[in-house]
Amino acid sequence: MPATVGFVKVISISSAAVFNIGDVYSIAPQATAKTYAGGGSFNTGDGIRVQLNKANTYINDQEVVDQPNYSP
């Protein structure tokens, strides 16, 4: 359905983002990331206390490419 769009101000768009105004058939952003995190890494909230004595994160990743991006 057609629409009239007024002024649009875009401050920033990341590398895997999609910016669309109007009709669209398919949107398929592609991005990959690999994250290594140790104990107590992704805690959120108020008043969290994490005490890790000598905590280590060991990574043994023998794959060169896990899942490559493919765009036909």
C-alpha positions in Angstrom: 0.0 0.0 0.0 1.6 3.3 -1.0 2.3 5.9 1.7 3.6 9.4 1.9 6.6 9.8 4.1 7.7 13.2 5.5 11.1 14.1 6.6 13.4 11.3 7.8 16.6 11.9 9.7 19.0 8.9 10.0 21.8 9.4 12.6 23.6 6.1 12.0 23.1 2.6 10.6 25.3 -0.3 11.6 26.9 -2.6 9.0 24.2 -5.3 9.4 21.2 -3.0 9.7 18.2 -2.5 7.3 16.7 0.9 6.6 13.4 0.7 4.7 10.8 3.2 3.8 7.8 2.0 1.7 6.8 -1.3 0.3 9.2 -4.2 0.5 9.1 -7.8 -0.6 11.9 -9.3 1.3 14.5 -8.0 3.8 17.3 -10.4 4.7 20.2 -8.7 6.6 23.3 -10.9 7.1 25.8 -10.7 9.8 27.9 -13.2 11.8 29.7 -12.9 15.1 31.6 -15.1 17.4 31.7 -14.2 21.1 33.8 -15.7 23.8 32.9 -14.9 27.4 33.8 -16.2 30.8 31.9 -16.5 34.0 29.9 -13.5 35.0 30.1 -11.8 31.6 26.5 -11.2 30.5 25.0 -10.3 33.8 22.5 -7.4 33.8 20.5 -5.7 36.5 20.9 -3.7 39.7 23.1 -4.7 42.5 24.8 -7.7 41.0 27.9 -9.0 42.7 30.2 -11.5 40.9 33.3 -12.8 42.6 35.4 -15.0 40.4 38.7 -16.0 41.8 41.2 -16.8 39.1 38.6 -17.4 36.4 39.9 -18.2 33.0 38.2 -18.8 29.6 39.9 -21.4 27.5 39.0 -21.6 23.7 40.0 -24.4 21.5 38.4 -23.6 18.1 39.9 -25.7 15.3 37.5 -24.6 12.6 38.9 -21.8 10.3 35.4 -20.8 9.1 32.4 -21.6 11.2 29.6 -20.3 8.9 30.5 -18.0 6.1 28.1 -15.3 4.7 26.8 -16.3 1.3 24.9 -13.8 -0.9 23.6 -15.3 -4.2 
